[in-house]
Amino acid sequence: MKKSILIFAISLFFTAFAQASDPAFIAAMQKQLEAKKTIANYEQSQTVTNGFLRIADATEAEWLPLYYAALLKTEAAFRFDIDKDKSLDEALELVKRAEKIAPGNSEITALNGYILMGKISLDPAGRGQTMSPQAMQLFGKAINLDRENPRAVSLMSQMELGMSQFFGTGPEKACGMARMSMDLYKKEEAKITDEYILPTWGKTQAEQVASKCN
């Protein structure tokens, strides 16, 4: 029985690995990531999001297409005049789907916290008290899952800065984390190749926090 379970687990691992390494999958993801860079309006955002969702439907063992679809819905809520709560709620649903595929994933966990940050920004007075601790907990978890993840550290620095401004305390902790995230982004940039499809976003936000520390 144990041997059968082991063989099944190994077969699942190699199936997922082969899928993520498939040139067609990588090419499809790269095409959507290039399109993501050119988004100028909500209609274009929806088109690229739908492209990622089609890839997700075709590669059910891969979390990245769902992750990017959730990220785009989150960014759309920040950028465009739409039903922001609805877009963020849809992003949360996609994150839940991604988590089922890749539980304990630092990137997915950090994105979950980022979505909550968006929810808080829509109603700070009504949501801050309950959602802020949840977001902080998610960022802390994301950092513990992968201490080399610059997005987890950068997003935590944003939350720390907001908390320091709200309570009128010093920004030292936020600034320290922002500088740490900048170092992690440099390390990440050294790893990026032509076929790199893992998340690389967030450096601009880290720079914005760091700029308040000079």
Rosetta blueprint (number, residue, H / E / L):
1 M L
2 K H
3 K H
4 S H
5 I H
6 L H
7 I H
8 F H
9 A H
10 I H
11 S H
12 L H
13 F H
14 F H
15 T H
16 A H
17 F H
18 A H
19 Q H
20 A H
21 S H
22 D L
23 P H
24 A H
25 F H
26 I H
27 A H
28 A H
29 M H
30 Q H
31 K H
32 Q H
33 L H
34 E H
35 A H
36 K H
37 K L
38 T L
39 I L
40 A L
41 N L
42 Y H
43 E H
44 Q H
45 S H
46 Q H
47 T H
48 V H
49 T H
50 N H
51 G H
52 F H
53 L H
54 R H
55 I H
56 A H
57 D H
58 A H
59 T L
60 E L
61 A L
62 E L
63 W L
64 L H
65 P H
66 L H
67 Y H
68 Y H
69 A H
70 A H
71 L H
72 L H
73 K H
74 T H
75 E H
76 A H
77 A H
78 F H
79 R H
80 F L
81 D L
82 I L
83 D L
84 K H
85 D H
86 K H
87 S H
88 L H
89 D H
90 E H
91 A H
92 L H
93 E H
94 L H
95 V H
96 K H
97 R H
98 A H
99 E H
100 K H
101 I H
102 A L
103 P L
104 G L
105 N L
106 S H
107 E H
108 I H
109 T H
110 A H
111 L H
112 N H
113 G H
114 Y H
115 I H
116 L H
117 M H
118 G H
119 K H
120 I H
121 S H
122 L H
123 D L
124 P H
125 A H
126 G H
127 R H
128 G H
129 Q H
130 T H
131 M H
132 S H
133 P H
134 Q H
135 A H
136 M H
137 Q H
138 L H
139 F H
140 G H
141 K H
142 A H
143 I H
144 N H
145 L H
146 D L
147 R L
148 E L
149 N L
150 P H
151 R H
152 A H
153 V H
154 S H
155 L H
156 M H
157 S H
158 Q H
159 M H
160 E H
161 L H
162 G H
163 M H
164 S H
165 Q H
166 F H
167 F H
168 G L
169 T L
170 G L
171 P L
172 E H
173 K H
174 A H
175 C H
176 G H
177 M H
178 A H
179 R H
180 M H
181 S H
182 M H
183 D H
184 L H
185 Y H
186 K H
187 K H
188 E H
189 E H
190 A H
191 K H
192 I L
193 T L
194 D L
195 E L
196 Y L
197 I L
198 L L
199 P L
200 T L
201 W L
202 G L
203 K H
204 T H
205 Q H
206 A H
207 E H
208 Q H
209 V H
210 A H
211 S H
212 K L
213 C L
214 N L
